Amino acid sequence: MKALRLDAFGPVTALAVTEMPAPVRRADEVLIEVRAASISPFDVRNVTGLVPLVTLPRVPGRDYAGVVRDGPPALLGREVWGTGGSLGLTRDGSHAQYLTIPVNAVREKPGRLSFPEAASIGVSYSAAWIGLSRAARVSAGDVVLIVGASGSVGWAAAQIARWRGARVIGADRRPTGDGTVDHQVNTTTQDLTKTVLELTNGRGADVVFDAVGGPRFGEALGSLRHRGRHVVVASVGERRVSFDLVDFYHQELTLHGVDTIKYDVEASAEILDELHVGFDTSVLTPPPLVTFPLDAVAQAYQAVQTGTAGSKVVLLP
């Protein structure tokens, strides 16, 4: 089969597809023909050596959609989707023509989604769902501030927040332009904290979903109301932040960290179960896509590394 096999870390410009044997499934696994696999910023960090958990040699890639080709008879031919923190780290991932996963992690993809659309969901929507639904427990009437709203995780977070009945404020250097937020804050021309307080009549947001961290952390934290919840899923640039701890405890704030790596393919399948109904009913929709053939893997990874203005990059093996 054709695959991106990672034997050593290096620049994304050096990535190339190679021929290697297709994986042989164990008795408790299925073999999936990959029809589409997305590339996330995590995958870029992985191949460049910034993820210490990966073992080499390894096929990277966490998100996929495809067809079951070998396994229990009841599963043969099923159109499936999936993701998982172990894929591309401790077991071969999705940037190949075939992969294997445990039988109990197999999930049928939503019928409304194409293979490329289904492959674009995993990491982004899982991070947003864990952060908003499980950690912050967003409910109807909450005001949710999304920092980094124009990215794929921000896109997912905005849709999930509105699905749960929240009012959404999106903050970023560029507009989202997609109608998924109720208010937009341009962080290059507007003071984030001041603007959020103005939009909430001085009350502040109930929840901050922070996909930027570092340079915006203090402003985001200052945008919260009393007993607000701050969810952090990433930190761009500087990884260390400082804030007024006295204000933090007087406001009785809560800080949550979310790391999708901690959710293996089985745990991730449970999250997809929760998201499935949203896509079946079109309450949730996939992000804009940019597709590349598997043979153009270096160009595809470069597109993610340099930024695609909110679009999700998907490989077509």
Rosetta blueprint (number, residue, H / E / L):
1 M L
2 K E
3 A E
4 L E
5 R L
6 L E
7 D L
8 A L
9 F L
10 G L
11 P L
12 V H
13 T H
14 A H
15 L L
16 A L
17 V E
18 T E
19 E E
20 M L
21 P L
22 A L
23 P L
24 V L
25 R L
26 R L
27 A L
28 D L
29 E E
30 V E
31 L E
32 I E
33 E E
34 V E
35 R E
36 A E
37 A E
38 S E
39 I E
40 S L
41 P H
42 F H
43 D H
44 V H
45 R H
46 N H
47 V H
48 T L
49 G L
50 L L
51 V L
52 P L
53 L L
54 V L
55 T L
56 L L
57 P L
58 R E
59 V L
60 P L
61 G L
62 R L
63 D L
64 Y E
65 A E
66 G E
67 V E
68 V E
69 R E
70 D E
71 G L
72 P L
73 P H
74 A H
75 L H
76 L L
77 G L
78 R L
79 E E
80 V E
81 W E
82 G E
83 T L
84 G L
85 G L
86 S L
87 L E
88 G L
89 L L
90 T L
91 R E
92 D L
93 G L
94 S L
95 H L
96 A E
97 Q L
98 Y E
99 L E
100 T E
101 I E
102 P E
103 V H
104 N H
105 A H
106 V L
107 R E
108 E E
109 K L
110 P L
111 G L
112 R L
113 L L
114 S L
115 F H
116 P H
117 E H
118 A H
119 A H
120 S L
121 I L
122 G H
123 V H
124 S H
125 Y H
126 S H
127 A H
128 A H
129 W H
130 I H
131 G H
132 L H
133 S H
134 R H
135 A H
136 A L
137 R L
138 V L
139 S L
140 A L
141 G L
142 D L
143 V E
144 V E
145 L E
146 I E
147 V E
148 G L
149 A L
150 S L
151 G L
152 S H
153 V H
154 G H
155 W H
156 A H
157 A H
158 A H
159 Q H
160 I H
161 A H
162 R H
163 W H
164 R L
165 G L
166 A L
167 R E
168 V E
169 I E
170 G E
171 A E
172 D E
173 R L
174 R L
175 P L
176 T L
177 G L
178 D L
179 G L
180 T L
181 V L
182 D L
183 H E
184 Q E
185 V E
186 N E
187 T L
188 T L
189 T L
190 Q L
191 D L
192 L H
193 T H
194 K H
195 T H
196 V H
197 L H
198 E H
199 L H
200 T L
201 N L
202 G L
203 R L
204 G L
205 A E
206 D E
207 V E
208 V E
209 F E
210 D E
211 A L
212 V L
213 G L
214 G H
215 P H
216 R H
217 F H
218 G H
219 E H
220 A H
221 L H
222 G L
223 S L
224 L E
225 R E
226 H E
227 R E
228 G E
229 R E
230 H E
231 V E
232 V E
233 V L
234 A L
235 S L
236 V L
237 G L
238 E L
239 R L
240 R L
241 V L
242 S L
243 F L
244 D L
245 L H
246 V H
247 D H
248 F H
249 Y H
250 H H
251 Q L
252 E L
253 L L
254 T E
255 L E
256 H E
257 G E
258 V L
259 D L
260 T H
261 I H
262 K H
263 Y L
264 D L
265 V H
266 E H
267 A H
268 S H
269 A H
270 E H
271 I H
272 L H
273 D H
274 E H
275 L H
276 H H
277 V H
278 G H
279 F H
280 D H
281 T L
282 S L
283 V L
284 L L
285 T L
286 P L
287 P L
288 P L
289 L E
290 V E
291 T E
292 F E
293 P E
294 L H
295 D H
296 A H
297 V H
298 A H
299 Q H
300 A H
301 Y H
302 Q H
303 A H
304 V H
305 Q H
306 T H
307 G L
308 T L
309 A L
310 G L
311 S L
312 K E
313 V E
314 V E
315 L E
316 L E
317 P L
